[in-house]
Amino acid sequence: MKIDVKGHFIPLMAYYRALVLMDPENAQTPTSVLEERDLDSVLVDVEAFRPVEIFNKNLAAECSRK
Protein backbone atom coordinates (compact mmCIF):
# COMPACT_ATOMS: atom_id res chain seq x y z
CA MET A 1 0.00 0.00 0.00
CA LYS A 2 1.44 3.34 -1.04
CA ILE A 3 0.65 6.26 1.25
CA ASP A 4 0.58 9.79 -0.16
CA VAL A 5 3.02 11.64 2.10
CA LYS A 6 3.42 14.72 -0.06
CA GLY A 7 0.61 16.44 1.82
CA HIS A 8 2.41 15.76 5.10
CA PHE A 9 5.93 16.63 4.00
CA ILE A 10 6.90 20.26 3.47
CA PRO A 11 10.39 20.31 1.90
CA LEU A 12 10.95 24.00 2.63
CA MET A 13 10.18 23.58 6.33
CA ALA A 14 13.25 23.44 8.58
CA TYR A 15 13.91 20.07 10.19
CA TYR A 16 16.84 18.35 11.87
CA ARG A 17 15.79 14.74 11.52
CA ALA A 18 13.37 12.56 9.62
CA LEU A 19 11.81 9.26 10.62
CA VAL A 20 11.57 6.72 7.82
CA LEU A 21 9.36 3.64 8.14
CA MET A 22 10.47 0.66 6.10
CA ASP A 23 9.75 -3.04 5.70
CA PRO A 24 13.03 -4.99 5.84
CA GLU A 25 11.24 -8.17 4.70
CA ASN A 26 10.59 -6.40 1.38
CA ALA A 27 14.22 -5.20 1.18
CA GLN A 28 13.24 -1.57 1.81
CA THR A 29 15.99 0.86 2.83
CA PRO A 30 15.71 4.54 3.82
CA THR A 31 16.87 5.49 0.31
CA SER A 32 14.41 3.21 -1.45
CA VAL A 33 11.51 4.48 0.67
CA LEU A 34 12.33 8.14 -0.08
CA GLU A 35 12.74 7.44 -3.80
CA GLU A 36 9.54 5.39 -3.93
CA ARG A 37 7.61 8.33 -2.51
CA ASP A 38 9.33 10.93 -4.73
CA LEU A 39 10.96 12.67 -1.77
CA ASP A 40 14.36 14.30 -2.08
CA SER A 41 17.00 12.04 -0.52
CA VAL A 42 19.65 14.70 -1.20
CA LEU A 43 18.67 16.53 1.99
CA VAL A 44 18.49 13.47 4.23
CA ASP A 45 21.60 11.63 5.45
CA VAL A 46 20.32 8.12 4.84
CA GLU A 47 23.80 6.62 5.14
CA ALA A 48 23.92 7.44 8.86
CA PHE A 49 20.44 6.23 9.73
CA ARG A 50 19.81 4.90 13.21
CA PRO A 51 17.20 2.20 13.86
CA VAL A 52 14.74 3.46 16.47
CA GLU A 53 11.90 1.00 16.89
CA ILE A 54 10.22 -1.99 15.29
CA PHE A 55 6.44 -1.78 14.79
CA ASN A 56 5.05 -5.17 13.82
CA LYS A 57 7.36 -5.95 10.90
CA ASN A 58 8.21 -2.32 10.06
CA LEU A 59 11.40 -0.63 11.16
CA ALA A 60 11.48 3.05 12.06
CA ALA A 61 14.83 4.69 11.36
CA GLU A 62 15.99 8.16 12.29
CA CYS A 63 17.91 10.08 9.62
CA SER A 64 19.58 13.45 10.07
CA ARG A 65 19.37 16.36 7.68
CA LYS A 66 22.55 16.89 5.64
mmCIF file of the N, C-alpha and C atoms, coordinates in Angstrom:
data_MODEL
# 
_entry.id   MODEL 
# 
loop_
_atom_site.group_PDB 
_atom_site.id 
_atom_site.type_symbol 
_atom_site.label_atom_id 
_atom_site.label_alt_id 
_atom_site.label_comp_id 
_atom_site.label_asym_id 
_atom_site.label_entity_id 
_atom_site.label_seq_id 
_atom_site.pdbx_PDB_ins_code 
_atom_site.Cartn_x 
_atom_site.Cartn_y 
_atom_site.Cartn_z 
_atom_site.occupancy 
_atom_site.B_iso_or_equiv 
_atom_site.pdbx_formal_charge 
_atom_site.auth_seq_id 
_atom_site.auth_comp_id 
_atom_site.auth_asym_id 
_atom_site.auth_atom_id 
_atom_site.pdbx_PDB_model_num 
ATOM 1   N N  . MET A 1 1  ? 0.839  -1.178 0.000  1.00 0.00 ? 1  MET A N  1 
ATOM 2   C CA . MET A 1 1  ? 0.000  0.000  0.000  1.00 0.00 ? 1  MET A CA 1 
ATOM 3   C C  . MET A 1 1  ? 0.885  1.243  0.000  1.00 0.00 ? 1  MET A C  1 
ATOM 4   N N  . LYS A 1 2  ? 0.659  2.114  -0.949 1.00 0.00 ? 2  LYS A N  1 
ATOM 5   C CA . LYS A 1 2  ? 1.438  3.340  -1.041 1.00 0.00 ? 2  LYS A CA 1 
ATOM 6   C C  . LYS A 1 2  ? 0.653  4.479  -0.399 1.00 0.00 ? 2  LYS A C  1 
ATOM 7   N N  . ILE A 1 3  ? 1.280  5.156  0.535  1.00 0.00 ? 3  ILE A N  1 
ATOM 8   C CA . ILE A 1 3  ? 0.648  6.260  1.246  1.00 0.00 ? 3  ILE A CA 1 
ATOM 9   C C  . ILE A 1 3  ? 1.138  7.569  0.641  1.00 0.00 ? 3  ILE A C  1 
ATOM 10  N N  . ASP A 1 4  ? 0.220  8.484  0.390  1.00 0.00 ? 4  ASP A N  1 
ATOM 11  C CA . ASP A 1 4  ? 0.582  9.788  -0.157 1.00 0.00 ? 4  ASP A CA 1 
ATOM 12  C C  . ASP A 1 4  ? 1.099  10.660 0.976  1.00 0.00 ? 4  ASP A C  1 
ATOM 13  N N  . VAL A 1 5  ? 2.424  10.845 1.029  1.00 0.00 ? 5  VAL A N  1 
ATOM 14  C CA . VAL A 1 5  ? 3.021  11.639 2.097  1.00 0.00 ? 5  VAL A CA 1 
ATOM 15  C C  . VAL A 1 5  ? 3.290  13.069 1.671  1.00 0.00 ? 5  VAL A C  1 
ATOM 16  N N  . LYS A 1 6  ? 3.105  13.366 0.416  1.00 0.00 ? 6  LYS A N  1 
ATOM 17  C CA . LYS A 1 6  ? 3.424  14.716 -0.055 1.00 0.00 ? 6  LYS A CA 1 
ATOM 18  C C  . LYS A 1 6  ? 2.629  15.782 0.681  1.00 0.00 ? 6  LYS A C  1 
ATOM 19  N N  . GLY A 1 7  ? 1.408  15.488 1.061  1.00 0.00 ? 7  GLY A N  1 
ATOM 20  C CA . GLY A 1 7  ? 0.610  16.443 1.817  1.00 0.00 ? 7  GLY A CA 1 
ATOM 21  C C  . GLY A 1 7  ? 1.091  16.619 3.240  1.00 0.00 ? 7  GLY A C  1 
ATOM 22  N N  . HIS A 1 8  ? 1.910  15.696 3.729  1.00 0.00 ? 8  HIS A N  1 
ATOM 23  C CA . HIS A 1 8  ? 2.409  15.761 5.102  1.00 0.00 ? 8  HIS A CA 1 
ATOM 24  C C  . HIS A 1 8  ? 3.867  16.176 5.169  1.00 0.00 ? 8  HIS A C  1 
ATOM 25  N N  . PHE A 1 9  ? 4.508  16.313 4.049  1.00 0.00 ? 9  PHE A N  1 
ATOM 26  C CA . PHE A 1 9  ? 5.930  16.631 4.001  1.00 0.00 ? 9  PHE A CA 1 
ATOM 27  C C  . PHE A 1 9  ? 6.101  17.975 3.317  1.00 0.00 ? 9  PHE A C  1 
ATOM 28  N N  . ILE A 1 10 ? 6.680  18.926 4.024  1.00 0.00 ? 10 ILE A N  1 
ATOM 29  C CA . ILE A 1 10 ? 6.904  20.257 3.468  1.00 0.00 ? 10 ILE A CA 1 
ATOM 30  C C  . ILE A 1 10 ? 8.412  20.439 3.310  1.00 0.00 ? 10 ILE A C  1 
ATOM 31  N N  . PRO A 1 11 ? 8.941  20.292 2.089  1.00 0.00 ? 11 PRO A N  1 
ATOM 32  C CA . PRO A 1 11 ? 10.393 20.305 1.898  1.00 0.00 ? 11 PRO A CA 1 
ATOM 33  C C  . PRO A 1 11 ? 11.070 21.618 2.277  1.00 0.00 ? 11 PRO A C  1 
ATOM 34  N N  . LEU A 1 12 ? 10.338 22.720 2.281  1.00 0.00 ? 12 LEU A N  1 
ATOM 35  C CA . LEU A 1 12 ? 10.950 23.998 2.633  1.00 0.00 ? 12 LEU A CA 1 
ATOM 36  C C  . LEU A 1 12 ? 10.949 24.252 4.134  1.00 0.00 ? 12 LEU A C  1 
ATOM 37  N N  . MET A 1 13 ? 10.245 23.420 4.884  1.00 0.00 ? 13 MET A N  1 
ATOM 38  C CA . MET A 1 13 ? 10.183 23.580 6.327  1.00 0.00 ? 13 MET A CA 1 
ATOM 39  C C  . MET A 1 13 ? 11.489 23.090 6.951  1.00 0.00 ? 13 MET A C  1 
ATOM 40  N N  . ALA A 1 14 ? 12.000 23.836 7.920  1.00 0.00 ? 14 ALA A N  1 
ATOM 41  C CA . ALA A 1 14 ? 13.246 23.437 8.583  1.00 0.00 ? 14 ALA A CA 1 
ATOM 42  C C  . ALA A 1 14 ? 13.017 22.179 9.426  1.00 0.00 ? 14 ALA A C  1 
ATOM 43  N N  . TYR A 1 15 ? 13.960 21.269 9.354  1.00 0.00 ? 15 TYR A N  1 
ATOM 44  C CA . TYR A 1 15 ? 13.913 20.075 10.193 1.00 0.00 ? 15 TYR A CA 1 
ATOM 45  C C  . TYR A 1 15 ? 15.341 19.602 10.434 1.00 0.00 ? 15 TYR A C  1 
ATOM 46  N N  . TYR A 1 16 ? 15.517 18.855 11.507 1.00 0.00 ? 16 TYR A N  1 
ATOM 47  C CA . TYR A 1 16 ? 16.839 18.347 11.867 1.00 0.00 ? 16 TYR A CA 1 
ATOM 48  C C  . TYR A 1 16 ? 16.938 16.844 11.687 1.00 0.00 ? 16 TYR A C  1 
ATOM 49  N N  . ARG A 1 17 ? 15.792 16.185 11.697 1.00 0.00 ? 17 ARG A N  1 
ATOM 50  C CA . ARG A 1 17 ? 15.787 14.738 11.524 1.00 0.00 ? 17 ARG A CA 1 
ATOM 51  C C  . ARG A 1 17 ? 14.500 14.315 10.848 1.00 0.00 ? 17 ARG A C  1 
ATOM 52  N N  . ALA A 1 18 ? 14.540 13.150 10.254 1.00 0.00 ? 18 ALA A N  1 
ATOM 53  C CA . ALA A 1 18 ? 13.373 12.564 9.618  1.00 0.00 ? 18 ALA A CA 1 
ATOM 54  C C  . ALA A 1 18 ? 13.254 11.123 10.083 1.00 0.00 ? 18 ALA A C  1 
ATOM 55  N N  . LEU A 1 19 ? 12.051 10.661 10.290 1.00 0.00 ? 19 LEU A N  1 
ATOM 56  C CA . LEU A 1 19 ? 11.811 9.265  10.615 1.00 0.00 ? 19 LEU A CA 1 
ATOM 57  C C  . LEU A 1 19 ? 11.295 8.576  9.363  1.00 0.00 ? 19 LEU A C  1 
ATOM 58  N N  . VAL A 1 20 ? 11.929 7.480  9.023  1.00 0.00 ? 20 VAL A N  1 
ATOM 59  C CA . VAL A 1 20 ? 11.568 6.718  7.825  1.00 0.00 ? 20 VAL A CA 1 
ATOM 60  C C  . VAL A 1 20 ? 11.088 5.346  8.274  1.00 0.00 ? 20 VAL A C  1 
ATOM 61  N N  . LEU A 1 21 ? 9.885  4.970  7.841  1.00 0.00 ? 21 LEU A N  1 
ATOM 62  C CA . LEU A 1 21 ? 9.355  3.640  8.136  1.00 0.00 ? 21 LEU A CA 1 
ATOM 63  C C  . LEU A 1 21 ? 9.606  2.746  6.940  1.00 0.00 ? 21 LEU A C  1 
ATOM 64  N N  . MET A 1 22 ? 10.173 1.577  7.200  1.00 0.00 ? 22 MET A N  1 
ATOM 65  C CA . MET A 1 22 ? 10.475 0.661  6.104  1.00 0.00 ? 22 MET A CA 1 
ATOM 66  C C  . MET A 1 22 ? 10.179 -0.773 6.504  1.00 0.00 ? 22 MET A C  1 
ATOM 67  N N  . ASP A 1 23 ? 10.022 -1.616 5.508  1.00 0.00 ? 23 ASP A N  1 
ATOM 68  C CA . ASP A 1 23 ? 9.746  -3.037 5.699  1.00 0.00 ? 23 ASP A CA 1 
ATOM 69  C C  . ASP A 1 23 ? 10.976 -3.828 5.262  1.00 0.00 ? 23 ASP A C  1 
ATOM 70  N N  . PRO A 1 24 ? 11.819 -4.244 6.208  1.00 0.00 ? 24 PRO A N  1 
ATOM 71  C CA . PRO A 1 24 ? 13.031 -4.992 5.845  1.00 0.00 ? 24 PRO A CA 1 
ATOM 72  C C  . PRO A 1 24 ? 12.738 -6.307 5.120  1.00 0.00 ? 24 PRO A C  1 
ATOM 73  N N  . GLU A 1 25 ? 11.594 -6.919 5.385  1.00 0.00 ? 25 GLU A N  1 
ATOM 74  C CA . GLU A 1 25 ? 11.240 -8.172 4.702  1.00 0.00 ? 25 GLU A CA 1 
ATOM 75  C C  . GLU A 1 25 ? 11.064 -7.956 3.200  1.00 0.00 ? 25 GLU A C  1 
ATOM 76  N N  . ASN A 1 26 ? 10.731 -6.735 2.796  1.00 0.00 ? 26 ASN A N  1 
ATOM 77  C CA . ASN A 1 26 ? 10.589 -6.398 1.377  1.00 0.00 ? 26 ASN A CA 1 
ATOM 78  C C  . ASN A 1 26 ? 11.811 -5.654 0.865  1.00 0.00 ? 26 ASN A C  1 
ATOM 79  N N  . ALA A 1 27 ? 12.924 -5.790 1.569  1.00 0.00 ? 27 ALA A N  1 
ATOM 80  C CA . ALA A 1 27 ? 14.220 -5.198 1.182  1.00 0.00 ? 27 ALA A CA 1 
ATOM 81  C C  . ALA A 1 27 ? 14.161 -3.676 1.055  1.00 0.00 ? 27 ALA A C  1 
ATOM 82  N N  . GLN A 1 28 ? 13.291 -3.033 1.835  1.00 0.00 ? 28 GLN A N  1 
ATOM 83  C CA . GLN A 1 28 ? 13.244 -1.570 1.814  1.00 0.00 ? 28 GLN A CA 1 
ATOM 84  C C  . GLN A 1 28 ? 14.393 -0.998 2.639  1.00 0.00 ? 28 GLN A C  1 
ATOM 85  N N  . THR A 1 29 ? 14.942 0.105  2.139  1.00 0.00 ? 29 THR A N  1 
ATOM 86  C CA . THR A 1 29 ? 15.987 0.865  2.833  1.00 0.00 ? 29 THR A CA 1 
ATOM 87  C C  . THR A 1 29 ? 15.491 2.302  2.941  1.00 0.00 ? 29 THR A C  1 
ATOM 88  N N  . PRO A 1 30 ? 16.132 3.131  3.766  1.00 0.00 ? 30 PRO A N  1 
ATOM 89  C CA . PRO A 1 30 ? 15.710 4.538  3.817  1.00 0.00 ? 30 PRO A CA 1 
ATOM 90  C C  . PRO A 1 30 ? 15.738 5.190  2.434  1.00 0.00 ? 30 PRO A C  1 
ATOM 91  N N  . THR A 1 31 ? 16.773 4.910  1.649  1.00 0.00 ? 31 THR A N  1 
ATOM 92  C CA . THR A 1 31 ? 16.875 5.492  0.311  1.00 0.00 ? 31 THR A CA 1 
ATOM 93  C C  . THR A 1 31 ? 15.740 5.013  -0.590 1.00 0.00 ? 31 THR A C  1 
ATOM 94  N N  . SER A 1 32 ? 15.460 3.727  -0.578 1.00 0.00 ? 32 SER A N  1 
ATOM 95  C CA . SER A 1 32 ? 14.406 3.205  -1.455 1.00 0.00 ? 32 SER A CA 1 
ATOM 96  C C  . SER A 1 32 ? 13.035 3.753  -1.070 1.00 0.00 ? 32 SER A C  1 
ATOM 97  N N  . VAL A 1 33 ? 12.793 3.932  0.222  1.00 0.00 ? 33 VAL A N  1 
ATOM 98  C CA . VAL A 1 33 ? 11.510 4.479  0.668  1.00 0.00 ? 33 VAL A CA 1 
ATOM 99  C C  . VAL A 1 33 ? 11.354 5.928  0.199  1.00 0.00 ? 33 VAL A C  1 
ATOM 100 N N  . LEU A 1 34 ? 12.400 6.737  0.363  1.00 0.00 ? 34 LEU A N  1 
ATOM 101 C CA . LEU A 1 34 ? 12.331 8.138  -0.076 1.00 0.00 ? 34 LEU A CA 1 
ATOM 102 C C  . LEU A 1 34 ? 12.139 8.229  -1.582 1.00 0.00 ? 34 LEU A C  1 
ATOM 103 N N  . GLU A 1 35 ? 12.869 7.416  -2.335 1.00 0.00 ? 35 GLU A N  1 
ATOM 104 C CA . GLU A 1 35 ? 12.743 7.440  -3.795 1.00 0.00 ? 35 GLU A CA 1 
ATOM 105 C C  . GLU A 1 35 ? 11.362 6.960  -4.240 1.00 0.00 ? 35 GLU A C  1 
ATOM 106 N N  . GLU A 1 36 ? 10.844 5.936  -3.584 1.00 0.00 ? 36 GLU A N  1 
ATOM 107 C CA . GLU A 1 36 ? 9.540  5.391  -3.934 1.00 0.00 ? 36 GLU A CA 1 
ATOM 108 C C  . GLU A 1 36 ? 8.432  6.427  -3.746 1.00 0.00 ? 36 GLU A C  1 
ATOM 109 N N  . ARG A 1 37 ? 8.615  7.315  -2.798 1.00 0.00 ? 37 ARG A N  1 
ATOM 110 C CA . ARG A 1 37 ? 7.607  8.331  -2.508 1.00 0.00 ? 37 ARG A CA 1 
ATOM 111 C C  . ARG A 1 37 ? 7.954  9.693  -3.101 1.00 0.00 ? 37 ARG A C  1 
ATOM 112 N N  . ASP A 1 38 ? 8.920  9.710  -4.018 1.00 0.00 ? 38 ASP A N  1 
ATOM 113 C CA . ASP A 1 38 ? 9.326  10.925 -4.725 1.00 0.00 ? 38 ASP A CA 1 
ATOM 114 C C  . ASP A 1 38 ? 9.763  12.039 -3.783 1.00 0.00 ? 38 ASP A C  1 
ATOM 115 N N  . LEU A 1 39 ? 10.430 11.676 -2.691 1.00 0.00 ? 39 LEU A N  1 
ATOM 116 C CA . LEU A 1 39 ? 10.962 12.674 -1.767 1.00 0.00 ? 39 LEU A CA 1 
ATOM 117 C C  . LEU A 1 39 ? 12.452 12.828 -2.024 1.00 0.00 ? 39 LEU A C  1 
ATOM 118 N N  . ASP A 1 40 ? 12.978 13.974 -1.750 1.00 0.00 ? 40 ASP A N  1 
ATOM 119 C CA . ASP A 1 40 ? 14.365 14.305 -2.081 1.00 0.00 ? 40 ASP A CA 1 
ATOM 120 C C  . ASP A 1 40 ? 15.322 13.710 -1.051 1.00 0.00 ? 40 ASP A C  1 
ATOM 121 N N  . SER A 1 41 ? 16.040 12.663 -1.427 1.00 0.00 ? 41 SER A N  1 
ATOM 122 C CA . SER A 1 41 ? 16.996 12.036 -0.515 1.00 0.00 ? 41 SER A CA 1 
ATOM 123 C C  . SER A 1 41 ? 18.311 12.807 -0.449 1.00 0.00 ? 41 SER A C  1 
ATOM 124 N N  . VAL A 1 42 ? 18.438 13.886 -1.236 1.00 0.00 ? 42 VAL A N  1 
ATOM 125 C CA . VAL A 1 42 ? 19.653 14.703 -1.201 1.00 0.00 ? 42 VAL A CA 1 
ATOM 126 C C  . VAL A 1 42 ? 19.769 15.441 0.130  1.00 0.00 ? 42 VAL A C  1 
ATOM 127 N N  . LEU A 1 43 ? 18.655 15.771 0.744  1.00 0.00 ? 43 LEU A N  1 
ATOM 128 C CA . LEU A 1 43 ? 18.669 16.533 1.992  1.00 0.00 ? 43 LEU A CA 1 
ATOM 129 C C  . LEU A 1 43 ? 18.750 15.660 3.237  1.00 0.00 ? 43 LEU A C  1 
ATOM 130 N N  . VAL A 1 44 ? 18.533 14.372 3.088  1.00 0.00 ? 44 VAL A N  1 
ATOM 131 C CA . VAL A 1 44 ? 18.492 13.469 4.234  1.00 0.00 ? 44 VAL A CA 1 
ATOM 132 C C  . VAL A 1 44 ? 19.715 12.559 4.208  1.00 0.00 ? 44 VAL A C  1 
ATOM 133 N N  . ASP A 1 45 ? 20.408 12.472 5.344  1.00 0.00 ? 45 ASP A N  1 
ATOM 134 C CA . ASP A 1 45 ? 21.604 11.632 5.445  1.00 0.00 ? 45 ASP A CA 1 
ATOM 135 C C  . ASP A 1 45 ? 21.174 10.196 5.730  1.00 0.00 ? 45 ASP A C  1 
ATOM 136 N N  . VAL A 1 46 ? 20.810 9.481  4.680  1.00 0.00 ? 46 VAL A N  1 
ATOM 137 C CA . VAL A 1 46 ? 20.315 8.115  4.841  1.00 0.00 ? 46 VAL A CA 1 
ATOM 138 C C  . VAL A 1 46 ? 21.438 7.127  5.138  1.00 0.00 ? 46 VAL A C  1 
ATOM 139 N N  . GLU A 1 47 ? 22.667 7.512  4.873  1.00 0.00 ? 47 GLU A N  1 
ATOM 140 C CA . GLU A 1 47 ? 23.802 6.619  5.143  1.00 0.00 ? 47 GLU A CA 1 
ATOM 141 C C  . GLU A 1 47 ? 24.053 6.468  6.641  1.00 0.00 ? 47 GLU A C  1 
ATOM 142 N N  . ALA A 1 48 ? 23.676 7.463  7.419  1.00 0.00 ? 48 ALA A N  1 
ATOM 143 C CA . ALA A 1 48 ? 23.916 7.440  8.863  1.00 0.00 ? 48 ALA A CA 1 
ATOM 144 C C  . ALA A 1 48 ? 22.610 7.229  9.624  1.00 0.00 ? 48 ALA A C  1 
ATOM 145 N N  . PHE A 1 49 ? 21.707 6.423  9.050  1.00 0.00 ? 49 PHE A N  1 
ATOM 146 C CA . PHE A 1 49 ? 20.437 6.225  9.735  1.00 0.00 ? 49 PHE A CA 1 
ATOM 147 C C  . PHE A 1 49 ? 20.630 5.369  10.982 1.00 0.00 ? 49 PHE A C  1 
ATOM 148 N N  . ARG A 1 50 ? 19.751 5.616  11.943 1.00 0.00 ? 50 ARG A N  1 
ATOM 149 C CA . ARG A 1 50 ? 19.811 4.899  13.214 1.00 0.00 ? 50 ARG A CA 1 
ATOM 150 C C  . ARG A 1 50 ? 18.466 4.216  13.447 1.00 0.00 ? 50 ARG A C  1 
ATOM 151 N N  . PRO A 1 51 ? 18.460 2.886  13.563 1.00 0.00 ? 51 PRO A N  1 
ATOM 152 C CA . PRO A 1 51 ? 17.200 2.201  13.863 1.00 0.00 ? 51 PRO A CA 1 
ATOM 153 C C  . PRO A 1 51 ? 16.652 2.675  15.204 1.00 0.00 ? 51 PRO A C  1 
ATOM 154 N N  . VAL A 1 52 ? 15.359 2.930  15.256 1.00 0.00 ? 52 VAL A N  1 
ATOM 155 C CA . VAL A 1 52 ? 14.742 3.462  16.467 1.00 0.00 ? 52 VAL A CA 1 
ATOM 156 C C  . VAL A 1 52 ? 13.818 2.445  17.113 1.00 0.00 ? 52 VAL A C  1 
ATOM 157 N N  . GLU A 1 53 ? 12.932 1.873  16.334 1.00 0.00 ? 53 GLU A N  1 
ATOM 158 C CA . GLU A 1 53 ? 11.900 1.000  16.888 1.00 0.00 ? 53 GLU A CA 1 
ATOM 159 C C  . GLU A 1 53 ? 11.389 0.072  15.806 1.00 0.00 ? 53 GLU A C  1 
ATOM 160 N N  . ILE A 1 54 ? 10.867 -1.070 16.228 1.00 0.00 ? 54 ILE A N  1 
ATOM 161 C CA . ILE A 1 54 ? 10.215 -1.987 15.294 1.00 0.00 ? 54 ILE A CA 1 
ATOM 162 C C  . ILE A 1 54 ? 8.738  -2.022 15.646 1.00 0.00 ? 54 ILE A C  1 
ATOM 163 N N  . PHE A 1 55 ? 7.892  -1.729 14.648 1.00 0.00 ? 55 PHE A N  1 
ATOM 164 C CA . PHE A 1 55 ? 6.444  -1.779 14.790 1.00 0.00 ? 55 PHE A CA 1 
ATOM 165 C C  . PHE A 1 55 ? 5.945  -2.913 13.916 1.00 0.00 ? 55 PHE A C  1 
ATOM 166 N N  . ASN A 1 56 ? 5.430  -3.961 14.545 1.00 0.00 ? 56 ASN A N  1 
ATOM 167 C CA . ASN A 1 56 ? 5.046  -5.171 13.819 1.00 0.00 ? 56 ASN A CA 1 
ATOM 168 C C  . ASN A 1 56 ? 6.256  -5.625 13.010 1.00 0.00 ? 56 ASN A C  1 
ATOM 169 N N  . LYS A 1 57 ? 6.210  -5.558 11.714 1.00 0.00 ? 57 LYS A N  1 
ATOM 170 C CA . LYS A 1 57 ? 7.360  -5.949 10.896 1.00 0.00 ? 57 LYS A CA 1 
ATOM 171 C C  . LYS A 1 57 ? 8.077  -4.739 10.302 1.00 0.00 ? 57 LYS A C  1 
ATOM 172 N N  . ASN A 1 58 ? 7.614  -3.540 10.615 1.00 0.00 ? 58 ASN A N  1 
ATOM 173 C CA . ASN A 1 58 ? 8.206  -2.322 10.062 1.00 0.00 ? 58 ASN A CA 1 
ATOM 174 C C  . ASN A 1 58 ? 9.253  -1.746 10.995 1.00 0.00 ? 58 ASN A C  1 
ATOM 175 N N  . LEU A 1 59 ? 10.317 -1.232 10.410 1.00 0.00 ? 59 LEU A N  1 
ATOM 176 C CA . LEU A 1 59 ? 11.401 -0.632 11.157 1.00 0.00 ? 59 LEU A CA 1 
ATOM 177 C C  . LEU A 1 59 ? 11.345 0.878  11.001 1.00 0.00 ? 59 LEU A C  1 
ATOM 178 N N  . ALA A 1 60 ? 11.398 1.591  12.105 1.00 0.00 ? 60 ALA A N  1 
ATOM 179 C CA . ALA A 1 60 ? 11.480 3.050  12.060 1.00 0.00 ? 60 ALA A CA 1 
ATOM 180 C C  . ALA A 1 60 ? 12.945 3.424  12.223 1.00 0.00 ? 60 ALA A C  1 
ATOM 181 N N  . ALA A 1 61 ? 13.438 4.257  11.313 1.00 0.00 ? 61 ALA A N  1 
ATOM 182 C CA . ALA A 1 61 ? 14.834 4.687  11.362 1.00 0.00 ? 61 ALA A CA 1 
ATOM 183 C C  . ALA A 1 61 ? 14.891 6.210  11.394 1.00 0.00 ? 61 ALA A C  1 
ATOM 184 N N  . GLU A 1 62 ? 15.790 6.721  12.196 1.00 0.00 ? 62 GLU A N  1 
ATOM 185 C CA . GLU A 1 62 ? 15.988 8.162  12.290 1.00 0.00 ? 62 GLU A CA 1 
ATOM 186 C C  . GLU A 1 62 ? 17.138 8.562  11.364 1.00 0.00 ? 62 GLU A C  1 
ATOM 187 N N  . CYS A 1 63 ? 16.899 9.556  10.544 1.00 0.00 ? 63 CYS A N  1 
ATOM 188 C CA . CYS A 1 63 ? 17.911 10.080 9.619  1.00 0.00 ? 63 CYS A CA 1 
ATOM 189 C C  . CYS A 1 63 ? 18.084 11.563 9.901  1.00 0.00 ? 63 CYS A C  1 
ATOM 190 N N  . SER A 1 64 ? 19.310 12.039 9.851  1.00 0.00 ? 64 SER A N  1 
ATOM 191 C CA . SER A 1 64 ? 19.576 13.448 10.071 1.00 0.00 ? 64 SER A CA 1 
ATOM 192 C C  . SER A 1 64 ? 19.504 14.209 8.752  1.00 0.00 ? 64 SER A C  1 
ATOM 193 N N  . ARG A 1 65 ? 19.311 15.503 8.859  1.00 0.00 ? 65 ARG A N  1 
ATOM 194 C CA . ARG A 1 65 ? 19.369 16.355 7.684  1.00 0.00 ? 65 ARG A CA 1 
ATOM 195 C C  . ARG A 1 65 ? 20.839 16.587 7.346  1.00 0.00 ? 65 ARG A C  1 
ATOM 196 N N  . LYS A 1 66 ? 21.163 16.641 6.063  1.00 0.00 ? 66 LYS A N  1 
ATOM 197 C CA . LYS A 1 66 ? 22.547 16.892 5.643  1.00 0.00 ? 66 LYS A CA 1 
ATOM 198 C C  . LYS A 1 66 ? 22.893 18.347 5.844  1.00 0.00 ? 66 LYS A C  1 
# 
